[in-house]
Amino acid sequence: MKRLTSYLLACMVGAFGLYGCGGAETEETAMEEAATEEMAADVAMINVEVSSISEEFANINTNATSDQLTEAGFASDGWISITHNEQTLVMPMVVDYGDVAEGAWLARMDEESGTLQIAINGGNAATEIGAAVGDMLHVMAADAPEMDMGEGDMGEGEGDMGEGEGDMGDGDMGEEEMEDGDSDASMGGEEATTQPAQ
């Protein structure tokens, strides 16, 4: 009888232990799923359909309205990524094509249709990625890509070069022209200074 009681007690403890473990696993899984859903909610995303392709520049016109994008959490002046056939492109949301450099991708709300349009400034977006009417695009909010610091430096360098050229033109070159009276001295700085004296 004692053995039977001990056996039953052991079974009950084991069953309770399994239930307890199972409950903990279920709770942990539920917490992970909730965290994943919360993260997904933080990132704006929407699937849109290509409704038409512009004839002249092959811009990609979609069926996503500004209201749908706003409800999904997209910023009107933010960045988005477009995925089509496993190809992902990141681009800014802008007002006009000229808001980006020539050849750059952009997303904008088309004034006529009031829907999201994907384009390349001076290029053919649909041709570039092989998009056709009826294709689905996966659109997500994205962070602006990090800009190469070299570009900023180059801009400063250009300013310095401009100043340098101004100095050369006003200073050294002017003196050479006055001293030599040689019209060739007005040519580019290096050529003028490396010319052999005659």
C-alpha positions as CSV (number, residue, x, y, z in Angstrom):
1,M,0.0,0.0,0.0
2,K,2.9,2.4,0.9
3,R,4.5,1.5,-2.5
4,L,1.3,2.3,-4.3
5,T,0.9,5.6,-2.5
6,S,4.5,6.5,-3.2
7,Y,4.1,5.6,-6.8
8,L,0.9,7.7,-7.2
9,L,2.6,10.6,-5.4
10,A,5.6,10.4,-7.7
11,C,3.3,10.4,-10.7
12,M,1.5,13.4,-9.5
13,V,4.7,15.3,-8.8
14,G,6.0,14.3,-12.2
15,A,2.8,15.4,-14.0
16,F,2.8,18.7,-12.1
17,G,6.4,19.2,-13.0
18,L,5.7,18.6,-16.7
19,Y,2.7,20.9,-16.6
20,G,4.7,23.5,-14.9
21,C,7.5,23.3,-17.5
22,G,5.1,23.3,-20.3
23,G,3.4,26.3,-18.9
24,A,6.7,28.1,-18.6
25,E,7.6,27.3,-22.2
26,T,4.2,28.4,-23.4
27,E,4.5,31.7,-21.5
28,E,8.0,32.3,-22.8
29,T,6.9,31.6,-26.4
30,A,4.0,34.0,-26.0
31,M,6.3,36.7,-24.7
32,E,8.7,36.2,-27.7
33,E,5.8,36.3,-30.2
34,A,4.5,39.5,-28.5
35,A,7.9,41.1,-28.8
36,T,8.2,40.1,-32.4
37,E,4.8,41.6,-33.2
38,E,5.7,44.8,-31.3
39,M,9.0,45.1,-33.3
40,A,7.0,44.6,-36.6
41,A,4.5,47.2,-35.5
42,D,7.4,49.7,-35.0
43,V,8.6,49.2,-38.6
44,A,6.1,50.5,-41.2
45,M,5.4,48.0,-43.9
46,I,2.8,47.5,-46.6
47,N,2.4,45.4,-49.8
48,V,1.4,47.4,-52.8
49,E,0.4,46.4,-56.4
50,V,1.8,48.0,-59.5
51,S,-1.3,49.6,-61.1
52,S,0.4,51.1,-64.2
53,I,3.7,52.0,-65.8
54,S,4.2,55.5,-67.1
55,E,4.7,55.4,-70.9
56,E,7.4,58.1,-71.2
57,F,9.7,57.4,-68.3
58,A,8.5,53.9,-67.1
59,N,7.7,55.2,-63.6
60,I,6.1,52.6,-61.4
61,N,2.6,53.7,-60.3
62,T,1.1,51.7,-57.4
63,N,-2.3,51.4,-55.7
64,A,-1.1,52.7,-52.3
65,T,-2.8,56.0,-51.3
66,S,-1.2,58.6,-49.0
67,D,-3.9,57.7,-46.4
68,Q,-2.8,54.0,-46.4
69,L,0.8,55.0,-46.1
70,T,0.1,57.3,-43.2
71,E,-2.0,54.7,-41.4
72,A,0.8,52.2,-41.9
73,G,3.2,54.6,-40.2
74,F,5.2,55.9,-43.1
75,A,6.7,59.4,-42.8
76,S,6.0,61.7,-45.8
77,D,9.7,62.9,-45.8
78,G,11.3,59.6,-44.7
79,W,13.1,56.8,-46.5
80,I,11.6,53.6,-47.7
81,S,12.8,50.3,-49.2
82,I,11.1,48.6,-52.1
83,T,11.5,44.9,-52.7
84,H,10.6,43.4,-56.0
85,N,11.7,39.9,-57.1
86,E,14.2,39.7,-54.2
87,Q,15.8,43.0,-55.3
88,T,15.6,45.7,-52.6
89,L,16.2,49.4,-53.2
90,V,16.3,52.2,-50.6
91,M,15.1,55.6,-51.6
92,P,13.8,58.9,-50.1
93,M,10.2,60.0,-50.1
94,V,10.3,63.4,-52.0
95,V,7.9,65.8,-53.6
96,D,9.5,66.3,-57.0
97,Y,11.8,64.3,-59.2
98,G,14.5,67.0,-59.0
99,D,14.7,66.6,-55.2
100,V,17.3,63.8,-55.9
101,A,20.4,63.7,-58.1
102,E,20.0,62.5,-61.7
103,G,20.0,58.8,-61.9
104,A,18.8,58.4,-58.2
105,W,15.8,56.4,-57.1
106,L,12.9,58.2,-55.4
107,A,9.4,57.6,-54.1
108,R,6.7,60.3,-54.3
109,M,2.9,60.8,-54.2
110,D,1.7,61.3,-57.8
111,E,-0.3,64.5,-58.0
112,E,-2.8,63.2,-60.6
113,S,-3.6,59.8,-59.0
114,G,-2.8,60.5,-55.4
115,T,-0.9,57.2,-55.1
116,L,2.7,56.1,-54.5
117,Q,5.0,56.3,-57.4
118,I,8.5,54.8,-57.7
119,A,10.8,56.5,-60.2
120,I,14.4,57.3,-61.2
121,N,15.2,60.9,-61.8
122,G,15.9,60.8,-65.6
123,G,15.7,57.0,-65.8
124,N,13.3,54.2,-66.3
125,A,12.4,52.5,-63.0
126,A,10.1,49.7,-64.3
127,T,12.7,48.7,-67.0
128,E,15.5,48.8,-64.4
129,I,13.9,46.2,-62.1
130,G,11.7,44.4,-64.5
131,A,8.4,45.5,-62.9
132,A,5.1,45.0,-64.7
133,V,1.4,45.8,-64.0
134,G,0.0,43.4,-61.4
135,D,3.4,42.8,-59.7
136,M,3.5,43.1,-55.9
137,L,6.1,45.4,-54.2
138,H,7.0,45.0,-50.5
139,V,7.4,48.5,-49.1
140,M,9.0,49.1,-45.7
141,A,10.2,52.2,-43.8
142,A,13.9,52.4,-43.9
143,D,16.8,54.4,-42.4
144,A,18.6,56.9,-44.5
145,P,21.8,55.4,-45.8
146,E,25.0,56.7,-44.3
147,M,26.6,59.3,-46.5
148,D,30.2,58.9,-47.5
149,M,32.2,61.5,-45.6
150,G,34.4,61.8,-48.7
151,E,31.6,63.6,-50.5
152,G,31.5,66.3,-47.8
153,D,35.2,66.7,-47.8
154,M,35.2,66.9,-51.6
155,G,32.7,69.8,-51.3
156,E,35.0,71.6,-49.0
157,G,38.0,70.8,-51.1
158,E,36.2,72.2,-54.1
159,G,35.7,75.4,-52.2
160,D,39.3,75.6,-51.3
161,M,40.3,74.8,-54.9
162,G,38.1,77.6,-56.1
163,E,39.8,80.0,-53.7
164,G,43.2,78.7,-54.7
165,E,42.3,79.3,-58.4
166,G,41.1,82.7,-57.5
167,D,44.4,83.5,-55.7
168,M,46.5,82.2,-58.6
169,G,44.4,84.2,-61.1
170,D,44.6,87.4,-59.1
171,G,48.2,87.0,-57.8
172,D,50.9,84.9,-59.6
173,M,49.3,84.7,-63.0
174,G,48.6,88.4,-63.1
175,E,52.2,89.2,-62.3
176,E,53.5,86.8,-65.0
177,E,51.2,88.3,-67.6
178,M,52.4,91.8,-66.7
179,E,56.1,90.9,-66.6
180,D,56.2,88.7,-69.7
181,G,53.4,90.1,-71.7
182,D,52.9,86.5,-72.9
183,S,49.3,85.6,-73.8
184,D,50.1,81.9,-73.1
185,A,50.5,82.7,-69.4
186,S,46.7,83.1,-69.2
187,M,46.3,79.3,-69.8
188,G,45.9,76.7,-67.0
189,G,48.1,77.2,-63.9
190,E,50.3,74.2,-64.4
191,E,50.9,74.6,-68.1
192,A,51.7,78.3,-67.6
193,T,54.3,77.7,-64.8
194,T,56.0,74.7,-66.5
195,Q,56.5,76.4,-69.8
196,P,60.3,76.8,-70.6
197,A,61.5,80.4,-70.7
198,Q,62.5,81.6,-74.1
